[in-house]
């Protein structure tokens, strides 16, 4: 399996696509940790806590 990955990196087109995908994942992970301006985080936590009491909270817990 490692040899298949290495050989895929030797192909310029696949290497470009793999590096692009990894770059997008890294940017997404960095962006997810940056707080949004103007959003009151304690209010968001309170809203999630209120919603988690019902059926929709069970769906949210599956996603989270």
PDB file of N, CA, C, O and CB in Angstrom:
ATOM      1  N   UNK A   1       0.827  -1.187   0.000  1.00  0.00           N
ATOM      2  CA  UNK A   1       0.000   0.000   0.000  1.00  0.00           C
ATOM      3  C   UNK A   1       0.873   1.253   0.000  1.00  0.00           C
ATOM      4  O   UNK A   1       0.552   2.235  -0.670  1.00  0.00           O
ATOM      5  CB  UNK A   1      -0.941  -0.003   1.208  1.00  0.00           C
ATOM      6  N   UNK A   2       1.956   1.221   0.738  1.00  0.00           N
ATOM      7  CA  UNK A   2       2.856   2.365   0.764  1.00  0.00           C
ATOM      8  C   UNK A   2       3.493   2.582  -0.600  1.00  0.00           C
ATOM      9  O   UNK A   2       3.695   3.720  -1.025  1.00  0.00           O
ATOM     10  CB  UNK A   2       3.934   2.171   1.827  1.00  0.00           C
ATOM     11  N   UNK A   3       3.808   1.491  -1.280  1.00  0.00           N
ATOM     12  CA  UNK A   3       4.409   1.636  -2.608  1.00  0.00           C
ATOM     13  C   UNK A   3       3.411   2.246  -3.594  1.00  0.00           C
ATOM     14  O   UNK A   3       3.808   3.001  -4.481  1.00  0.00           O
ATOM     15  CB  UNK A   3       4.900   0.271  -3.127  1.00  0.00           C
ATOM     16  N   UNK A   4       2.137   1.932  -3.451  1.00  0.00           N
ATOM     17  CA  UNK A   4       1.117   2.529  -4.320  1.00  0.00           C
ATOM     18  C   UNK A   4       1.005   4.028  -4.060  1.00  0.00           C
ATOM     19  O   UNK A   4       0.839   4.812  -4.995  1.00  0.00           O
ATOM     20  CB  UNK A   4      -0.251   1.846  -4.102  1.00  0.00           C
ATOM     21  N   UNK A   5       1.095   4.423  -2.804  1.00  0.00           N
ATOM     22  CA  UNK A   5       1.037   5.847  -2.475  1.00  0.00           C
ATOM     23  C   UNK A   5       2.253   6.578  -3.027  1.00  0.00           C
ATOM     24  O   UNK A   5       2.131   7.675  -3.572  1.00  0.00           O
ATOM     25  CB  UNK A   5       0.945   6.046  -0.956  1.00  0.00           C
ATOM     26  N   UNK A   6       3.417   5.973  -2.883  1.00  0.00           N
ATOM     27  CA  UNK A   6       4.645   6.588  -3.395  1.00  0.00           C
ATOM     28  C   UNK A   6       4.596   6.703  -4.913  1.00  0.00           C
ATOM     29  O   UNK A   6       4.994   7.724  -5.474  1.00  0.00           O
ATOM     30  CB  UNK A   6       5.878   5.775  -2.964  1.00  0.00           C
ATOM     31  N   UNK A   7       4.114   5.666  -5.573  1.00  0.00           N
ATOM     32  CA  UNK A   7       4.033   5.731  -7.033  1.00  0.00           C
ATOM     33  C   UNK A   7       2.997   6.765  -7.483  1.00  0.00           C
ATOM     34  O   UNK A   7       3.153   7.368  -8.545  1.00  0.00           O
ATOM     35  CB  UNK A   7       3.683   4.349  -7.609  1.00  0.00           C
ATOM     36  N   UNK A   8       1.947   6.976  -6.692  1.00  0.00           N
ATOM     37  CA  UNK A   8       0.973   8.005  -7.057  1.00  0.00           C
ATOM     38  C   UNK A   8       1.570   9.399  -6.910  1.00  0.00           C
ATOM     39  O   UNK A   8       1.182  10.313  -7.638  1.00  0.00           O
ATOM     40  CB  UNK A   8      -0.288   7.880  -6.193  1.00  0.00           C
ATOM     41  N   UNK A   9       2.506   9.576  -5.984  1.00  0.00           N
ATOM     42  CA  UNK A   9       3.160  10.876  -5.840  1.00  0.00           C
ATOM     43  C   UNK A   9       4.157  11.138  -6.960  1.00  0.00           C
ATOM     44  O   UNK A   9       4.516  12.290  -7.205  1.00  0.00           O
ATOM     45  CB  UNK A   9       3.864  10.961  -4.497  1.00  0.00           C
ATOM     46  N   UNK A  10       4.600  10.111  -7.633  1.00  0.00           N
ATOM     47  CA  UNK A  10       5.529  10.288  -8.753  1.00  0.00           C
ATOM     48  C   UNK A  10       4.816  10.785 -10.002  1.00  0.00           C
ATOM     49  O   UNK A  10       5.444  11.391 -10.871  1.00  0.00           O
ATOM     50  CB  UNK A  10       6.247   8.976  -9.057  1.00  0.00           C
ATOM     51  N   UNK A  11       3.532  10.543 -10.104  1.00  0.00           N
ATOM     52  CA  UNK A  11       2.748  11.032 -11.235  1.00  0.00           C
ATOM     53  C   UNK A  11       2.397  12.496 -10.968  1.00  0.00           C
ATOM     54  O   UNK A  11       1.738  12.797  -9.973  1.00  0.00           O
ATOM     55  CB  UNK A  11       1.453  10.165 -11.455  1.00  0.00           C
ATOM     56  N   UNK A  12       2.827  13.409 -11.844  1.00  0.00           N
ATOM     57  CA  UNK A  12       2.628  14.846 -11.559  1.00  0.00           C
ATOM     58  C   UNK A  12       1.162  15.248 -11.367  1.00  0.00           C
ATOM     59  O   UNK A  12       0.852  16.049 -10.484  1.00  0.00           O
ATOM     60  CB  UNK A  12       3.212  15.666 -12.682  1.00  0.00           C
ATOM     61  N   UNK A  13       0.272  14.707 -12.173  1.00  0.00           N
ATOM     62  CA  UNK A  13      -1.139  15.090 -12.068  1.00  0.00           C
ATOM     63  C   UNK A  13      -1.740  14.619 -10.742  1.00  0.00           C
ATOM     64  O   UNK A  13      -2.447  15.376 -10.077  1.00  0.00           O
ATOM     65  CB  UNK A  13      -1.939  14.509 -13.247  1.00  0.00           C
ATOM     66  N   UNK A  14      -1.463  13.379 -10.363  1.00  0.00           N
ATOM     67  CA  UNK A  14      -1.991  12.867  -9.090  1.00  0.00           C
ATOM     68  C   UNK A  14      -1.360  13.580  -7.901  1.00  0.00           C
ATOM     69  O   UNK A  14      -2.037  13.859  -6.912  1.00  0.00           O
ATOM     70  CB  UNK A  14      -1.747  11.356  -8.979  1.00  0.00           C
ATOM     71  N   UNK A  15      -0.070  13.876  -7.994  1.00  0.00           N
ATOM     72  CA  UNK A  15       0.609  14.583  -6.901  1.00  0.00           C
ATOM     73  C   UNK A  15      -0.035  15.953  -6.690  1.00  0.00           C
ATOM     74  O   UNK A  15      -0.265  16.367  -5.554  1.00  0.00           O
ATOM     75  CB  UNK A  15       2.128  14.738  -7.202  1.00  0.00           C
ATOM     76  N   UNK A  16      -0.324  16.650  -7.784  1.00  0.00           N
ATOM     77  CA  UNK A  16      -0.946  17.969  -7.693  1.00  0.00           C
ATOM     78  C   UNK A  16      -2.327  17.876  -7.052  1.00  0.00           C
ATOM     79  O   UNK A  16      -2.681  18.708  -6.217  1.00  0.00           O
ATOM     80  CB  UNK A  16      -1.049  18.610  -9.082  1.00  0.00           C
ATOM     81  N   UNK A  17      -3.103  16.875  -7.437  1.00  0.00           N
ATOM     82  CA  UNK A  17      -4.447  16.709  -6.880  1.00  0.00           C
ATOM     83  C   UNK A  17      -4.404  16.326  -5.404  1.00  0.00           C
ATOM     84  O   UNK A  17      -5.200  16.829  -4.610  1.00  0.00           O
ATOM     85  CB  UNK A  17      -5.216  15.652  -7.666  1.00  0.00           C
ATOM     86  N   UNK A  18      -3.487  15.446  -5.034  1.00  0.00           N
ATOM     87  CA  UNK A  18      -3.368  15.025  -3.632  1.00  0.00           C
ATOM     88  C   UNK A  18      -2.928  16.195  -2.761  1.00  0.00           C
ATOM     89  O   UNK A  18      -3.482  16.406  -1.683  1.00  0.00           O
ATOM     90  CB  UNK A  18      -2.369  13.854  -3.496  1.00  0.00           C
ATOM     91  N   UNK A  19      -1.933  16.959  -3.220  1.00  0.00           N
ATOM     92  CA  UNK A  19      -1.458  18.098  -2.441  1.00  0.00           C
ATOM     93  C   UNK A  19      -2.523  19.189  -2.343  1.00  0.00           C
ATOM     94  O   UNK A  19      -2.640  19.842  -1.306  1.00  0.00           O
ATOM     95  CB  UNK A  19      -0.184  18.666  -3.060  1.00  0.00           C
ATOM     96  N   UNK A  20      -3.290  19.392  -3.395  1.00  0.00           N
ATOM     97  CA  UNK A  20      -4.379  20.367  -3.347  1.00  0.00           C
ATOM     98  C   UNK A  20      -5.424  19.948  -2.312  1.00  0.00           C
ATOM     99  O   UNK A  20      -5.880  20.770  -1.517  1.00  0.00           O
ATOM    100  CB  UNK A  20      -5.032  20.519  -4.739  1.00  0.00           C
ATOM    101  N   UNK A  21      -5.795  18.682  -2.325  1.00  0.00           N
ATOM    102  CA  UNK A  21      -6.792  18.181  -1.378  1.00  0.00           C
ATOM    103  C   UNK A  21      -6.292  18.304   0.058  1.00  0.00           C
ATOM    104  O   UNK A  21      -7.039  18.731   0.938  1.00  0.00           O
ATOM    105  CB  UNK A  21      -7.141  16.718  -1.691  1.00  0.00           C
ATOM    106  N   UNK A  22      -5.044  17.938   0.301  1.00  0.00           N
ATOM    107  CA  UNK A  22      -4.483  18.070   1.648  1.00  0.00           C
ATOM    108  C   UNK A  22      -4.413  19.535   2.071  1.00  0.00           C
ATOM    109  O   UNK A  22      -4.654  19.855   3.236  1.00  0.00           O
ATOM    110  CB  UNK A  22      -3.084  17.437   1.712  1.00  0.00           C
ATOM    111  N   UNK A  23      -4.090  20.419   1.144  1.00  0.00           N
ATOM    112  CA  UNK A  23      -4.054  21.849   1.444  1.00  0.00           C
ATOM    113  C   UNK A  23      -5.421  22.387   1.827  1.00  0.00           C
ATOM    114  O   UNK A  23      -5.541  23.182   2.759  1.00  0.00           O
ATOM    115  CB  UNK A  23      -3.519  22.617   0.257  1.00  0.00           C
ATOM    116  N   UNK A  24      -6.454  21.957   1.108  1.00  0.00           N
ATOM    117  CA  UNK A  24      -7.817  22.392   1.428  1.00  0.00           C
ATOM    118  C   UNK A  24      -8.232  21.884   2.805  1.00  0.00           C
ATOM    119  O   UNK A  24      -8.876  22.610   3.563  1.00  0.00           O
ATOM    120  CB  UNK A  24      -8.810  21.896   0.355  1.00  0.00           C
ATOM    121  N   UNK A  25      -7.872  20.653   3.136  1.00  0.00           N
ATOM    122  CA  UNK A  25      -8.206  20.097   4.456  1.00  0.00           C
ATOM    123  C   UNK A  25      -7.503  20.885   5.555  1.00  0.00           C
ATOM    124  O   UNK A  25      -8.104  21.176   6.589  1.00  0.00           O
ATOM    125  CB  UNK A  25      -7.814  18.599   4.538  1.00  0.00           C
ATOM    126  N   UNK A  26      -6.237  21.232   5.343  1.00  0.00           N
ATOM    127  CA  UNK A  26      -5.491  22.007   6.341  1.00  0.00           C
ATOM    128  C   UNK A  26      -6.115  23.391   6.514  1.00  0.00           C
ATOM    129  O   UNK A  26      -6.287  23.855   7.642  1.00  0.00           O
ATOM    130  CB  UNK A  26      -4.004  22.138   5.929  1.00  0.00           C
ATOM    131  N   UNK A  27      -6.456  24.053   5.407  1.00  0.00           N
ATOM    132  CA  UNK A  27      -7.094  25.366   5.505  1.00  0.00           C
ATOM    133  C   UNK A  27      -8.434  25.293   6.227  1.00  0.00           C
ATOM    134  O   UNK A  27      -8.768  26.185   7.006  1.00  0.00           O
ATOM    135  CB  UNK A  27      -7.289  25.960   4.117  1.00  0.00           C
ATOM    136  N   UNK A  28      -9.194  24.248   5.976  1.00  0.00           N
ATOM    137  CA  UNK A  28     -10.479  24.077   6.652  1.00  0.00           C
ATOM    138  C   UNK A  28     -10.274  23.902   8.152  1.00  0.00           C
ATOM    139  O   UNK A  28     -10.989  24.506   8.951  1.00  0.00           O
ATOM    140  CB  UNK A  28     -11.240  22.871   6.074  1.00  0.00           C
ATOM    141  N   UNK A  29      -9.306  23.084   8.536  1.00  0.00           N
ATOM    142  CA  UNK A  29      -9.058  22.845   9.963  1.00  0.00           C
ATOM    143  C   UNK A  29      -8.589  24.121  10.659  1.00  0.00           C
ATOM    144  O   UNK A  29      -8.969  24.376  11.801  1.00  0.00           O
ATOM    145  CB  UNK A  29      -8.013  21.732  10.147  1.00  0.00           C
ATOM    146  N   UNK A  30      -7.770  24.919   9.983  1.00  0.00           N
ATOM    147  CA  UNK A  30      -7.326  26.187  10.570  1.00  0.00           C
ATOM    148  C   UNK A  30      -8.505  27.147  10.679  1.00  0.00           C
ATOM    149  O   UNK A  30      -8.677  27.807  11.703  1.00  0.00           O
ATOM    150  CB  UNK A  30      -6.188  26.821   9.724  1.00  0.00           C
ATOM    151  N   UNK A  31      -9.311  27.226   9.635  1.00  0.00           N
ATOM    152  CA  UNK A  31     -10.465  28.125   9.641  1.00  0.00           C
ATOM    153  C   UNK A  31     -11.511  27.741  10.665  1.00  0.00           C
ATOM    154  O   UNK A  31     -12.225  28.606  11.173  1.00  0.00           O
ATOM    155  CB  UNK A  31     -11.092  28.158   8.284  1.00  0.00           C
ATOM    156  N   UNK A  32     -11.616  26.462  10.976  1.00  0.00           N
ATOM    157  CA  UNK A  32     -12.604  26.016  11.959  1.00  0.00           C
ATOM    158  C   UNK A  32     -12.238  26.467  13.366  1.00  0.00           C
ATOM    159  O   UNK A  32     -13.113  26.579  14.225  1.00  0.00           O
ATOM    160  CB  UNK A  32     -12.739  24.498  11.922  1.00  0.00           C
ATOM    161  N   UNK A  33     -10.965  26.727  13.612  1.00  0.00           N
ATOM    162  CA  UNK A  33     -10.555  27.120  14.958  1.00  0.00           C
ATOM    163  C   UNK A  33     -10.552  28.635  15.155  1.00  0.00           C
ATOM    164  O   UNK A  33     -10.364  29.105  16.277  1.00  0.00           O
ATOM    165  CB  UNK A  33      -9.180  26.570  15.255  1.00  0.00           C
ATOM    166  N   UNK A  34     -10.757  29.408  14.088  1.00  0.00           N
ATOM    167  CA  UNK A  34     -10.784  30.865  14.192  1.00  0.00           C
ATOM    168  C   UNK A  34     -12.200  31.300  14.575  1.00  0.00           C
ATOM    169  O   UNK A  34     -13.158  30.954  13.884  1.00  0.00           O
ATOM    170  CB  UNK A  34     -10.332  31.537  12.849  1.00  0.00           C
ATOM    171  N   UNK A  35     -12.341  32.052  15.663  1.00  0.00           N
ATOM    172  CA  UNK A  35     -13.684  32.477  16.077  1.00  0.00           C
ATOM    173  C   UNK A  35     -14.259  33.516  15.111  1.00  0.00           C
ATOM    174  O   UNK A  35     -13.524  34.325  14.543  1.00  0.00           O
ATOM    175  CB  UNK A  35     -13.647  33.051  17.504  1.00  0.00           C
ATOM    176  N   UNK A  36     -15.551  33.483  14.938  1.00  0.00           N
ATOM    177  CA  UNK A  36     -16.229  34.437  14.057  1.00  0.00           C
ATOM    178  C   UNK A  36     -16.459  35.741  14.806  1.00  0.00           C
ATOM    179  O   UNK A  36     -16.913  35.718  15.950  1.00  0.00           O
ATOM    180  CB  UNK A  36     -17.576  33.859  13.538  1.00  0.00           C
ATOM    181  N   UNK A  37     -16.158  36.871  14.187  1.00  0.00           N
ATOM    182  CA  UNK A  37     -16.387  38.149  14.868  1.00  0.00           C
ATOM    183  C   UNK A  37     -17.882  38.446  14.985  1.00  0.00           C
ATOM    184  O   UNK A  37     -18.654  38.192  14.061  1.00  0.00           O
ATOM    185  CB  UNK A  37     -15.679  39.291  14.119  1.00  0.00           C
ATOM    186  N   UNK A  38     -18.264  38.978  16.115  1.00  0.00           N
ATOM    187  CA  UNK A  38     -19.655  39.353  16.331  1.00  0.00           C
ATOM    188  C   UNK A  38     -20.539  38.230  16.841  1.00  0.00           C
ATOM    189  O   UNK A  38     -21.732  38.444  17.054  1.00  0.00           O
ATOM    190  CB  UNK A  38     -20.220  39.872  15.073  1.00  0.00           C
ATOM    191  N   UNK A  39     -19.990  37.039  17.044  1.00  0.00           N
ATOM    192  CA  UNK A  39     -20.780  35.913  17.536  1.00  0.00           C
ATOM    193  C   UNK A  39     -20.506  35.762  19.025  1.00  0.00           C
ATOM    194  O   UNK A  39     -19.354  35.635  19.441  1.00  0.00           O
ATOM    195  CB  UNK A  39     -20.443  34.592  16.761  1.00  0.00           C
ATOM    196  N   UNK A  40     -21.567  35.774  19.824  1.00  0.00           N
ATOM    197  CA  UNK A  40     -21.438  35.624  21.264  1.00  0.00           C
ATOM    198  C   UNK A  40     -21.414  34.128  21.581  1.00  0.00           C
ATOM    199  O   UNK A  40     -22.453  33.468  21.565  1.00  0.00           O
ATOM    200  CB  UNK A  40     -22.605  36.350  22.021  1.00  0.00           C
ATOM    201  N   UNK A  41     -20.241  33.607  21.863  1.00  0.00           N
ATOM    202  CA  UNK A  41     -20.059  32.171  22.041  1.00  0.00           C
ATOM    203  C   UNK A  41     -20.889  31.594  23.190  1.00  0.00           C
ATOM    204  O   UNK A  41     -21.449  30.511  23.021  1.00  0.00           O
ATOM    205  CB  UNK A  41     -18.607  31.875  22.277  1.00  0.00           C
ATOM    206  N   UNK A  42     -21.002  32.253  24.349  1.00  0.00           N
ATOM    207  CA  UNK A  42     -21.864  31.695  25.411  1.00  0.00           C
ATOM    208  C   UNK A  42     -23.321  31.549  24.979  1.00  0.00           C
ATOM    209  O   UNK A  42     -23.992  30.606  25.396  1.00  0.00           O
ATOM    210  CB  UNK A  42     -21.796  32.574  26.649  1.00  0.00           C
ATOM    211  N   UNK A  43     -23.822  32.471  24.147  1.00  0.00           N
ATOM    212  CA  UNK A  43     -25.198  32.339  23.660  1.00  0.00           C
ATOM    213  C   UNK A  43     -25.341  31.138  22.736  1.00  0.00           C
ATOM    214  O   UNK A  43     -26.362  30.451  22.766  1.00  0.00           O
ATOM    215  CB  UNK A  43     -25.633  33.615  22.930  1.00  0.00           C
ATOM    216  N   UNK A  44     -24.340  30.883  21.927  1.00  0.00           N
ATOM    217  CA  UNK A  44     -24.370  29.721  21.035  1.00  0.00           C
ATOM    218  C   UNK A  44     -24.377  28.439  21.866  1.00  0.00           C
ATOM    219  O   UNK A  44     -25.120  27.507  21.557  1.00  0.00           O
ATOM    220  CB  UNK A  44     -23.153  29.736  20.061  1.00  0.00           C
ATOM    221  N   UNK A  45     -23.561  28.383  22.913  1.00  0.00           N
ATOM    222  CA  UNK A  45     -23.534  27.208  23.783  1.00  0.00           C
ATOM    223  C   UNK A  45     -24.882  27.011  24.470  1.00  0.00           C
ATOM    224  O   UNK A  45     -25.352  25.880  24.600  1.00  0.00           O
ATOM    225  CB  UNK A  45     -22.420  27.341  24.831  1.00  0.00           C
ATOM    226  N   UNK A  46     -25.501  28.093  24.908  1.00  0.00           N
ATOM    227  CA  UNK A  46     -26.804  27.998  25.564  1.00  0.00           C
ATOM    228  C   UNK A  46     -27.853  27.492  24.580  1.00  0.00           C
ATOM    229  O   UNK A  46     -28.688  26.663  24.944  1.00  0.00           O
ATOM    230  CB  UNK A  46     -27.226  29.366  26.141  1.00  0.00           C
ATOM    231  N   UNK A  47     -27.824  27.970  23.363  1.00  0.00           N
ATOM    232  CA  UNK A  47     -28.782  27.529  22.340  1.00  0.00           C
ATOM    233  C   UNK A  47     -28.606  26.045  22.046  1.00  0.00           C
ATOM    234  O   UNK A  47     -29.593  25.321  21.917  1.00  0.00           O
ATOM    235  CB  UNK A  47     -28.612  28.349  21.044  1.00  0.00           C
ATOM    236  N   UNK A  48     -27.379  25.591  21.941  1.00  0.00           N
ATOM    237  CA  UNK A  48     -27.119  24.169  21.688  1.00  0.00           C
ATOM    238  C   UNK A  48     -27.586  23.331  22.868  1.00  0.00           C
ATOM    239  O   UNK A  48     -28.129  22.242  22.677  1.00  0.00           O
ATOM    240  CB  UNK A  48     -25.617  23.926  21.421  1.00  0.00           C
ATOM    241  N   UNK A  49     -27.380  23.827  24.094  1.00  0.00           N
ATOM    242  CA  UNK A  49     -27.821  23.090  25.281  1.00  0.00           C
ATOM    243  C   UNK A  49     -29.339  22.980  25.326  1.00  0.00           C
ATOM    244  O   UNK A  49     -29.869  21.945  25.730  1.00  0.00           O
ATOM    245  CB  UNK A  49     -27.307  23.770  26.553  1.00  0.00           C
ATOM    246  N   UNK A  50     -30.043  24.028  24.920  1.00  0.00           N
ATOM    247  CA  UNK A  50     -31.506  23.984  24.908  1.00  0.00           C
ATOM    248  C   UNK A  50     -32.021  23.019  23.850  1.00  0.00           C
ATOM    249  O   UNK A  50     -32.991  22.298  24.082  1.00  0.00           O
ATOM    250  CB  UNK A  50     -32.079  25.379  24.664  1.00  0.00           C
ATOM    251  N   UNK A  51     -31.383  23.006  22.705  1.00  0.00           N
ATOM    252  CA  UNK A  51     -31.817  22.142  21.606  1.00  0.00           C
ATOM    253  C   UNK A  51     -31.495  20.685  21.907  1.00  0.00           C
ATOM    254  O   UNK A  51     -32.220  19.792  21.468  1.00  0.00           O
ATOM    255  CB  UNK A  51     -31.153  22.569  20.289  1.00  0.00           C
ATOM    256  N   UNK A  52     -30.431  20.432  22.640  1.00  0.00           N
ATOM    257  CA  UNK A  52     -30.005  19.050  22.872  1.00  0.00           C
ATOM    258  C   UNK A  52     -30.956  18.282  23.784  1.00  0.00           C
ATOM    259  O   UNK A  52     -30.795  17.072  23.946  1.00  0.00           O
ATOM    260  CB  UNK A  52     -28.618  19.035  23.467  1.00  0.00           C
ATOM    261  N   UNK A  53     -31.923  18.936  24.374  1.00  0.00           N
ATOM    262  CA  UNK A  53     -32.879  18.247  25.228  1.00  0.00           C
ATOM    263  C   UNK A  53     -33.919  17.460  24.451  1.00  0.00           C
ATOM    264  O   UNK A  53     -34.500  16.522  24.995  1.00  0.00           O
ATOM    265  CB  UNK A  53     -33.563  19.231  26.112  1.00  0.00           C
ATOM    266  N   UNK A  54     -34.171  17.809  23.206  1.00  0.00           N
ATOM    267  CA  UNK A  54     -35.212  17.149  22.420  1.00  0.00           C
ATOM    268  C   UNK A  54     -34.640  16.167  21.416  1.00  0.00           C
ATOM    269  O   UNK A  54     -33.487  15.746  21.512  1.00  0.00           O
ATOM    270  CB  UNK A  54     -36.048  18.176  21.700  1.00  0.00           C
ATOM    271  N   UNK A  55     -35.481  15.810  20.446  1.00  0.00           N
ATOM    272  CA  UNK A  55     -35.072  14.846  19.431  1.00  0.00           C
ATOM    273  C   UNK A  55     -33.976  15.408  18.541  1.00  0.00           C
ATOM    274  O   UNK A  55     -33.090  14.674  18.103  1.00  0.00           O
ATOM    275  CB  UNK A  55     -36.264  14.432  18.586  1.00  0.00           C
ATOM    276  N   UNK A  56     -34.031  16.698  18.273  1.00  0.00           N
ATOM    277  CA  UNK A  56     -33.010  17.282  17.409  1.00  0.00           C
ATOM    278  C   UNK A  56     -31.639  17.230  18.080  1.00  0.00           C
ATOM    279  O   UNK A  56     -30.619  17.203  17.391  1.00  0.00           O
ATOM    280  CB  UNK A  56     -33.374  18.732  17.054  1.00  0.00           C
ATOM    281  N   UNK A  57     -31.600  17.217  19.399  1.00  0.00           N
ATOM    282  CA  UNK A  57     -30.329  17.078  20.101  1.00  0.00           C
ATOM    283  C   UNK A  57     -29.701  15.726  19.867  1.00  0.00           C
ATOM    284  O   UNK A  57     -28.477  15.603  19.813  1.00  0.00           O
ATOM    285  CB  UNK A  57     -30.519  17.300  21.576  1.00  0.00           C
ATOM    286  N   UNK A  58     -30.532  14.709  19.729  1.00  0.00           N
ATOM    287  CA  UNK A  58     -30.004  13.381  19.437  1.00  0.00           C
ATOM    288  C   UNK A  58     -29.389  13.356  18.050  1.00  0.00           C
ATOM    289  O   UNK A  58     -28.355  12.721  17.841  1.00  0.00           O
ATOM    290  CB  UNK A  58     -31.106  12.320  19.552  1.00  0.00           C
ATOM    291  N   UNK A  59     -30.008  14.036  17.106  1.00  0.00           N
ATOM    292  CA  UNK A  59     -29.450  14.106  15.757  1.00  0.00           C
ATOM    293  C   UNK A  59     -28.150  14.893  15.790  1.00  0.00           C
ATOM    294  O   UNK A  59     -27.174  14.507  15.146  1.00  0.00           O
ATOM    295  CB  UNK A  59     -30.456  14.752  14.770  1.00  0.00           C
ATOM    296  N   UNK A  60     -28.128  15.999  16.538  1.00  0.00           N
ATOM    297  CA  UNK A  60     -26.915  16.797  16.647  1.00  0.00           C
ATOM    298  C   UNK A  60     -25.784  15.989  17.268  1.00  0.00           C
ATOM    299  O   UNK A  60     -24.635  16.116  16.846  1.00  0.00           O
ATOM    300  CB  UNK A  60     -27.177  18.055  17.470  1.00  0.00           C
ATOM    301  N   UNK A  61     -26.088  15.167  18.256  1.00  0.00           N
ATOM    302  CA  UNK A  61     -25.043  14.373  18.897  1.00  0.00           C
ATOM    303  C   UNK A  61     -24.497  13.313  17.947  1.00  0.00           C
ATOM    304  O   UNK A  61     -23.336  12.920  18.064  1.00  0.00           O
ATOM    305  CB  UNK A  61     -25.580  13.712  20.169  1.00  0.00           C
ATOM    306  N   UNK A  62     -25.309  12.848  17.017  1.00  0.00           N
ATOM    307  CA  UNK A  62     -24.801  11.917  16.013  1.00  0.00           C
ATOM    308  C   UNK A  62     -23.816  12.610  15.089  1.00  0.00           C
ATOM    309  O   UNK A  62     -22.797  12.032  14.713  1.00  0.00           O
ATOM    310  CB  UNK A  62     -25.952  11.315  15.202  1.00  0.00           C
ATOM    311  N   UNK A  63     -24.119  13.849  14.722  1.00  0.00           N
ATOM    312  CA  UNK A  63     -23.237  14.598  13.831  1.00  0.00           C
ATOM    313  C   UNK A  63     -21.977  15.007  14.565  1.00  0.00           C
ATOM    314  O   UNK A  63     -20.884  14.946  14.003  1.00  0.00           O
ATOM    315  CB  UNK A  63     -23.949  15.834  13.268  1.00  0.00           C
ATOM    316  N   UNK A  64     -22.116  15.419  15.802  1.00  0.00           N
ATOM    317  CA  UNK A  64     -20.980  15.880  16.578  1.00  0.00           C
ATOM    318  C   UNK A  64     -20.242  14.679  17.037  1.00  0.00           C
ATOM    319  O   UNK A  64     -19.227  14.802  17.722  1.00  0.00           O
ATOM    320  CB  UNK A  64     -21.399  16.762  17.764  1.00  0.00           C
TER     321      UNK A  64
END
